[in-house]
Amino acid sequence: MLEAKKSVPSRFFAGLVFAGLLVVGGCGQNSGEPEIYQSLAAGNVQLNANEARGIINQYRQSLGLANLALDPVLMAEADRHARDMATHDEVGHNVSSRGGFAARTRGAGIQRTHAAENVGAGYHTIAQAFSGWRGSPNHDLNMRSSESRRMGIAAAYNAQSKYKVFWVLIVTSD
């Protein structure tokens, strides 16, 4: 569980941006900055899942791993769980009334041989969430699992929470 907010992206990520290896599709909200740095803590900015997938896939490529594809079923489950955490103002895998990760994935029809989930809160940008997960050994293992081929990612906003933004990443095999 990640709760601490990080304010600076990892050296790896910053290197990708400066080297021009990370393609960012557009800028958000007339600020002129890439969407990966747009704060979702205002509540009026939506997560760009393609940008998040791009960051994770660039990292995986640097390690010789296969790219992850966005999966609509995983996206929906990640969104449900992020909203559950935001509603309860609590970070964890067992926050939902739908049960823990295994029960929730079964209930969503996710029948993969390999499945893992990263949760977090307090990261206001895609870049911060990625950096935080990358800096956590267990979360990093999930992002760089060689078995993973599909992903779903979501962020939910709660204006009353000290965290403001709640994150869920689900990765699975085919």
N, C-alpha and C positions, 0 to 999 in steps of 0.2 A: 504494500500500500504506500502510495506516495502522497505526502501531504505538504512537504516543504516546497515553496515557490523558488524557482531558479530564475535568475534574471539575465544570464548570459548563455547563449547557445554553446554547445561543445566546440572544441577546436576543429573536430572533424567536420561538423556542420558548417561552421564559419568558413572553413577551407573550401568546401563545395561551392558555397555562394561566391566567394571571391575568385575562385578558379573558373567560374562560369559553367560548372558541371551540372548545377541544379537548374532546371528549367522551371520558371514560375509562370503560370498562366494568368497573367493579368494582375492588376493592382486593385486594391479594395478601397471603397469609400472615399475616393478622391484624395487620399492622403499621400499617394505617390510611393508608398512602401509596399513590398510584396505581401501577399496574403499570409504567408507564413509568419509574419511579424504583426499582423493585425490582432488587436486584443479582442477577445470574445467576452471580456469582463464587462463590457458596456451593455450587453444584452441585445444589441441591434445588429450584430455581426454574426453570420452563420459560418460554421466550419466548412471548409472546402475539402471534401474527402479526397479528391484527386491530388491536391497539394500535399496532404498528409501521406497518402500512398506514395507519392513521388519522393518524399524525404526518406521514408522507410525503405523503398526500393533502391534508392541511390546508396544507402548504407549497406543493404544486402548485396548489391552488385560489387561494392568495394571489397566484400568478403568472398566473392565468387559464388554467391547464392542466387537462386532463381527469384524472379520478381513475384510479388503477390498481386493477385487480381482482386478488385472490389467485388464482394458477393452481396447481393441484395438481402438475403436472409440474415447474414452476419451483420450487415449494416442496421437492419431493423432491430436485431437483438441488442446490439451495442447501444443504439438509441434508447431502447426501452430501459436498459440498465442505467445508462447515464442519467435519464430522467428520474428513475427511482432514487438514485443517490442524491440528485439535486433536491428532490421533493423531501427526502428524509434528512437532508443536510448531513450525510454520513458517507464515508468512503469505505468500500469493501466489496467483497464478492458475495456476501450473504445479506445484503441490504433489502433485496426485493422480497415481496410476499410470494413471489414465484419460486423461491428457494435459492440455493447456491448455484454456482456456475454449472455443475453437471446437470442439475435438474432444469435449470433455465435453458441450456442448450438442447437437451432432449425435448423439452416442451416446445421449442422453436423448430423442431425437426432437424436439428444438426446432428447427423450421425457419422461423424468423421473419426478415423482411428486416432488422430492427433488433434487436440484442441487446447488452446491456452488463452488466458485473459489477462490483460494489464488494466488496472484501474488507477486513477490518480485524481487529484484535485489541487486547485491553487495555481495551476499553470494557466496563464491567460492567453498564450499563443500556441500555435502548432509547434513552432520552433522550441518553445520551453517544454512542452509535453514530451516531444521527441528526446530532447536533451536529458530530461529527468529520467525517462525510461532507460535511455542508453547508459546513464550513470548508475543504475540500480542493477546489480548482477542478475537477479532472477527475471526482472522485466526485460533486460537486454537479451537473455537467453531466449525468451519468447519471441522477440523481434527477429532474432537471427537463427531460429530453428530451421534446419535444412528440410524438415518434413513439411513445413508450411507452404501452401500455394494460394490460399485465399485469405482475405481479411475483411473486417468490418470495423469502422471507427466512428465514434460520435462524441460530441461534447454537449453538455446541458448547462444552462445558466440559472443561478438562483441569486437574485439581488440581495437577499437577506443574509446569505451565508458569508462567513469569513473567507471561504474559498472562492466564491463567485462562479468558478467554472469546474465542472466535473467531467472526467474523461474515461472512456472505455475503448480498448483495442482488443479485438478477438481475432486470433489467427487459427487456421485449421489446415489440415491436409485436404487433398481433393476428395 
